[in-house]
Amino acid sequence: MGDAGSRAGTHLSSPAEGDYFDRLVEASGDFNPFTARGWNTLARRYAAAVPDRALRLLDVGCGTGSSAAIYHGRCDAYVGLDLSLTSLRLACRRLATAGFTQADAQRLPFAAGSLDVVAFSSVLHHLPDRRAALAEAHRVLAPGGWCFAFDPNLLHPAMLIFRHPSSPFYSSHGVSPGERPLLPRVLRADFTAAGFGELGQRGQSDIPYRRVAPRGLDALLPLYNRIDWLWEAIGLGRRFGTFVVTWGRKR
């Protein structure tokens, strides 16, 4: 599994996040929140945002390997990075030809200018210092390389009402210790501060979930997913989508 084992427990800025997903994957056998349609939606958004085929792509927050579906076919070499060693072991079994490593997103174990794309797969909203992670992405990218990220959007009503701690209806079920949905303008400011140009951003819905927490809400999931599809179809997803997608280029 590359050097995942040798990096276990070293220089991790938020070990509680890794521990949380270790326990989650051990208990459930996987972590794959979206249906195939959801991953396909994100793959189309990535292809529209990043027009160039990457020689080498780093997927930060790759988890058990499900997010690789977004980037498959648009890079020559794929490397997945995560804090959760349990998740990485499963990813290695699923994607034997890919490379994986356990490391801190804020201390990427790659040489300056060595990558063409750094993708943050629903992970920036978990990090205690997003700007440090984005600065690291900028460092390891070659000139003209792309940074791509998708994160839960605080402008989406469900994220605001049920997933933000300031809401009286906040539920911590299924939420990791550092997890918070983010405002689009905050992410744009973070990308700018890291030195990225040619910024692009949009909300994105039509990303159906396979399951949600608490489990009792699963009965409502087909209705939620249908509404989320409609949200995108009528144009509200572009600003108020479940996720906000952000991308920029190293000058």
Long-range contacts (C-beta under 8 A, 24 or more apart in sequence): 1-88, 1-89, 1-92, 1-100, 2-79, 2-99, 2-100, 2-101, 3-101, 3-109, 4-85, 4-88, 4-89, 4-92, 4-100, 4-101, 4-102, 5-85, 5-102, 7-101, 7-102, 7-103, 7-109, 8-85, 8-102, 11-103, 11-104, 11-107, 12-83, 12-104, 13-104, 13-105, 13-106, 13-107, 13-127, 13-128, 13-129, 13-132, 14-83, 14-126, 14-127, 14-128, 14-177, 14-178, 15-83, 16-176, 16-177, 16-178, 17-83, 17-84, 17-126, 17-176, 17-177, 17-178, 18-82, 18-83, 18-84, 18-85, 18-102, 20-176, 20-177, 21-63, 21-82, 21-83, 21-84, 21-86, 21-87, 21-176, 22-84, 22-85, 22-86, 22-87, 25-64, 25-84, 25-86, 25-87, 25-90, 26-86, 30-64, 30-90, 31-63, 31-64, 31-66, 31-87, 32-64, 32-66, 32-210, 33-66, 33-209, 33-210, 33-211, 34-66, 34-207, 34-208, 34-209, 34-210, 35-208, 35-209, 35-210, 35-225, 36-69, 37-206, 37-208, 38-206, 38-207, 38-208, 38-209, 38-210, 39-66, 39-67, 39-69, 39-70, 40-69, 41-204, 41-206, 41-207, 42-67, 42-70, 42-150, 42-204, 42-207, 42-243, 42-245, 43-69, 43-70, 43-71, 43-72, 45-150, 45-202, 45-204, 45-245, 46-70, 46-71, 46-74, 46-119, 46-148, 47-74, 49-146, 49-148, 49-200, 49-245, 49-247, 50-74, 50-117, 50-146, 50-148, 50-247, 52-116, 52-146, 54-115, 54-116, 54-117, 54-146, 55-116, 56-114, 56-115, 56-116, 56-117, 57-115, 57-116, 57-117, 57-118, 57-119, 58-108, 58-110, 58-115, 58-117, 58-118, 58-119, 58-140, 59-119, 59-121, 60-105, 60-108, 60-118, 60-119, 60-120, 60-121, 60-123, 60-133, 60-137, 61-105, 61-120, 61-121, 61-122, 61-123, 61-126, 62-87, 62-88, 62-91, 62-100, 62-121, 63-87, 63-91, 63-121, 64-90, 64-91, 64-94, 65-90, 65-91, 65-92, 65-94, 65-95, 65-98, 67-119, 67-121, 67-122, 68-95, 68-98, 70-119, 70-121, 71-117, 71-119, 75-116, 75-117, 81-105, 81-108, 105-133, 105-136, 106-132, 106-133, 106-136, 107-136, 108-136, 108-137, 108-139, 108-140, 110-140, 111-140, 112-139, 112-140, 113-140, 113-141, 113-142, 113-143, 114-140, 114-142, 115-140, 115-141, 115-142, 115-145, 116-141, 116-142, 116-145, 116-146, 117-141, 117-145, 117-146, 117-147, 117-148, 118-145, 118-146, 118-147, 118-148, 119-147, 119-148, 119-149, 120-147, 120-148, 120-149, 120-150, 120-151, 121-149, 121-150, 122-150, 122-151, 122-152, 122-243, 123-149, 123-151, 124-149, 124-151, 124-182, 124-187, 124-190, 125-151, 125-152, 125-179, 125-180, 125-181, 125-182, 126-176, 126-178, 126-179, 127-178, 128-178, 130-187, 130-190, 131-190, 131-193, 131-194, 134-190, 134-191, 134-193, 134-194, 134-196, 135-194, 135-195, 137-194, 138-194, 138-195, 138-196, 138-250, 141-250, 142-250, 143-250, 143-251, 144-249, 144-250, 145-249, 145-250, 146-247, 146-248, 146-249, 146-250, 147-191, 147-194, 147-196, 147-247, 147-248, 147-249, 147-250, 148-245, 148-246, 148-247, 149-187, 149-245, 149-246, 149-247, 150-204, 150-243, 150-244, 150-245, 150-246, 151-181, 151-182, 151-187, 151-243, 151-244, 151-246, 152-181, 152-182, 152-242, 152-243, 152-244, 153-181, 153-182, 153-183, 153-184, 153-203, 153-240, 153-241, 153-242, 153-243, 153-244, 154-181, 154-182, 154-183, 155-183, 155-184, 155-203, 155-239, 155-240, 155-244, 156-181, 156-203, 156-205, 156-240, 156-241, 156-242, 156-243, 157-240, 158-224, 158-242, 159-242, 171-213, 171-214, 173-213, 173-214, 174-212, 174-213, 174-214, 175-213, 182-244, 184-239, 184-244, 184-246, 187-244, 187-246, 188-246, 191-246, 191-248, 192-248, 194-248, 195-250, 195-251, 196-248, 196-249, 196-250, 196-251, 197-248, 197-249, 197-250, 197-251, 198-248, 198-249, 199-246, 199-247, 199-248, 200-246, 200-247, 200-248, 201-244, 201-245, 201-246, 201-247, 202-238, 202-239, 202-241, 202-244, 202-245, 203-237, 203-238, 203-239, 203-240, 203-241, 203-242, 203-243, 203-244, 203-245, 204-232, 204-237, 204-241, 204-242, 204-243, 204-244, 204-245, 205-229, 205-231, 205-232, 205-236, 205-237, 205-240, 205-241, 205-242, 205-243, 206-231, 206-232, 206-233, 206-237, 207-241, 207-242, 207-243
